[in-house]
């Protein structure tokens, strides 16, 4: 491994079908007022809401509810949540839901006591919080983002047609997260497989960078193989506990900063996908699946040895008699076959992208330098066209 780094992750995890038992113990560490953030009505239909409220009541907590957190949380919703948290002097934000609710709650945590515009400070200027930060805990009901064990927060501004992520430091990480795989059983198939691809994309964004013999890459390969195996089981039987628990655990380790250590990291699929999301409000994981193959075929020759390794070590492609280029192409073909097998979106047109959006999506795509090839604006547009 090359380079120098510091590793720290302050989030405590409670994992398993009895994970919610840990919530009562965690609540002892915080003051009397808890803001409960969640999305639609699914947690009420499933009974998760009632279980959590019972624990909060037994702990003597005052509950401030903030429902209606959307799948792509907006800057307007952020302002609403920050005001509610500040006005009620909230001691803990408890996010119940998927990655969007966790992302949103972290954004609220750093915005409640900031006097200015949090969108401008944290997402346009990428500045760090200097105000009081409200601690966050998560009860996860959908896997994919890894937001339960990292400092990431993605917010959409529809007026500016921008969707931007900010990775905050350790002080914004959730203090604890509750991971019960059975809570993911009721997630609709479309959302479930979108989450699966989000996990895969997180791993590939970190894996396809660097040329050194890096331990992180070996871990990444193991995570990808586990995900591929378990996803094939889960799409046939979404209530298979072992498969869903493996996927939940893989999702967390895919983006809790571990496998990114000593890596330059890519993240261009996410940059393009997020810009697509700003225009279409499409499900995040599907924006990634729609552009990934075109992107990786664009950069493949610049990182040929890693793409060949991906084919052999992740997909089991036989290297005998094949060049690196042939292996690399076979690996991407295997990726494509798996994507079709689990049922993710394969083109942008299905997400509502039209040709008149190309220029705007390209303008909203942040060009990063961590991968094997730095894209030009023209190449971003070419990828969008190829992804239609």
Buried (B, 14 or more C-beta within 10 A) or exposed (E): BEEEEEEEBEBBBBBBEEBBEBBEEBBEEBEEBBBBBBBEEBBEEBEBBEBBBEBBEEBEBBEBEBBEBBBBBBBBBBBBBBEBBBEBEBBBBBBBBBBBBBBBBBBBBBBBBBEEBBBEBBBBEEBEBEBEBBBBBBBBBBBBBBBBBBBBBBBBBBEBBBBBBBEBEEEBBBBBBBBBBBBBBBBEEBBBBBBBBBBBBBBBBBBBBBEEEBEBBEBBBBBBBBBBEBBBBBBEEBEBEEBBBBBBBBBBBBBBBBBBBBBBBBBBBBBBBBBBBBBBBBBBBBBBBBBBBBBBBBBBEEBBEBBBBBBBBBBEBEBEEBEBEBBBBBBBBBBBEBBEEBBBBBBBEEBEBEEEBBEEBBEBBBBBEBBBBEBEEEBBBBBBEBBB
